């Protein structure tokens, strides 16, 4: 969770895959539209594809998660077997939202289309470990839940018992907060407010011992405990290295004592994220070693659409094992199976231009991604992988106002009741689920074939060859030029070894309707020889008059940066994940000072006429007092367009649509006033002449 990153997405493709008419895309370059089944048909279709390799109904529940076969299966999804993966490799699933989902009216079904305990369905799909987050007190003074699962200890006990019943071990993920804990926020529980670090250590020790004892006494088969969640930048309100270290020491000591007192071998894990910064992760783990923290494993968050390449993930896994001798596992990962939104609350991974190249937003694309994450982790020596919230489904319809249900039962990522505790995020953006299109169940609770990837990791699974997706095509045409669409387009098959190209016939009437004399964006539909459709996204592009508009050139002398104070809070940052395009963006950040700055470019000699101006900006941790605006200054005065960054990768696009320039002079730019610890980037300034 990058800063919760608000996680969610939905709906599925036809399970037969043979007649799918789909449009996918590679990362950052095309839309993905998927042909989907009628609502409620997923489970019924999948029932026809089940094989004798699945667990028979008569098998005892406690052995369901252990079922394995050694021969290749024929199922509803293609899975290439993972060489060398063992039966005890963790095939994990975070299922923290199940209880509030069920309370909100969500029903889960099995592959036969029958309503069934979701934990049984997960076990039958090959999941052998369940991860459950635990918050100290996720309720306000009136007992209203903060949302996001309302994951207190009683909730963990109820869900953990159900997981144990079906033969799965449980990982307890203590956040040591009353709500989400991640790199962006590590709030201390309300009961710990005002405590110094020594008092917090005692409180954390007591909470860990008491909570874990309750969970074990209830019969939950706990195999692992996380002491903290994504603690790169702090824990329980503490940010100093030495203070976080003492909190970890107290938590690990409590877990080790309870483990020994109960005659168990409960693994103790420490959880980090942002693994693209390998040096930071190394320093964090080194600190654990230097201070002789008693723990067993390091958990890493790895979202392929946020956290870099699989090769980098492997390097981090190998570094920790080789340098510090600790086990490593992937604590969180995920991927989408559709670009649809199930509850009207928006999705963290939209599934259009933010996909990983080669992995379309389809059920097979999701299965391929998860299989490949498991394979990469296993090859690097990791001991397992947990999928994050594969059971968090939408509540209500995407066109309905579902907030009353989210508020009452806590099935959205945050409720308004969390506003006082988490004013900078929940207080501004509380709402529904942003993860529904990354679940392993469709919007109606029927399991997707991709769920079976867990049980097919060792044996693999074959299916008849079929087209899975046809990636969209991006075409740029300068104003006044002729549109040139490709004669051949890529086709992605369910068996990735068969990817190829196909001839395409484009809709001539749609092409003729495009006016290439003016700028604009258009779509042209094409038909493949096999009958599938593909969409070309055509941009008739006007000249961008801004020099070095995305800061990719080393020469930035055309940009003028001014700021208040002694320290410049801005720089030209080379970090692809934080850039709207390319690798570099204009970046701002200050640890402890207010920021007041601007960046601008001046033009002389422009042709008289009407111009449009826009840019892109993203960031977060800003307060209500912050002020941001795009501006354009001519001899006739200034025009501005206010905007506000909200969260990571939520790109705002402020635009001034009409700027009259009479004497050739124009100054364009962005100015910002914001609070300490706010952050963000600005990128891709565009100035076009649009008329006389």
Buried (B, 14 or more C-beta within 10 A) or exposed (E): BBBBBBBBBBBBBBBBBEEBBBBBBBBBBBBBBBBBBEEBBBBBBBBEBBEEBBBEEEBEBBEBBBBBBEEBBEBBBBBBBBEEBEEEBBBBBBBBBBBBBBBBEBEBBBBBBEEBBBBBBBBBBBBBBBBBBBBBBBBBEEEBBBBBBBBBBEBBBBBBBBBBBBBBBBBBBBBBBBBBBBBBBBBBBBEBEEBEBEEBBEBBBEBBBEBBBBBBEBEBBBBBBBBBBBBBBBBBBBEEEEBBBBBBBBBBBBBBBBBEEEEEEBBBBBBBBBBBBBEBBBEBBEBBEEEEBEBBBBBBBBBBBBBBEBEBBBBBBBBBBEEBEBBBBBBBBBBBBBBBBBBBBBBBBBBBBBBBEBBBBBBBBBBBBBBBBBBBBBBBBBBBBBBBBBBBBBBBEBEEEBBEBBBBBBBBBBBBBBBEBBEBBBBBBBBBBBBBBBBBBBBBBBBBBBBBBBBBBBBBBBBEBBBBBBBBBBBEBEBEEEBEBBEEBBBBBBBBEEEEEBEBEBBEEBBEEBEBEEBBEBBBBBBBEEEBBBBBBBBBBBEEBBBBBBBBEEEBEBBEBEBEEEEEBBEBBBEEBBBBBEBBBBBBBBEEBBBBBBBBBEBEEBEEEBBBBBBBBBBBBBEEEBEBBBBBBBEEEEBEBEBBBBBBBBBBBBEBEEBBBEEEBBBBBBBBBBBBBBBBBBBBBBBBBBEE
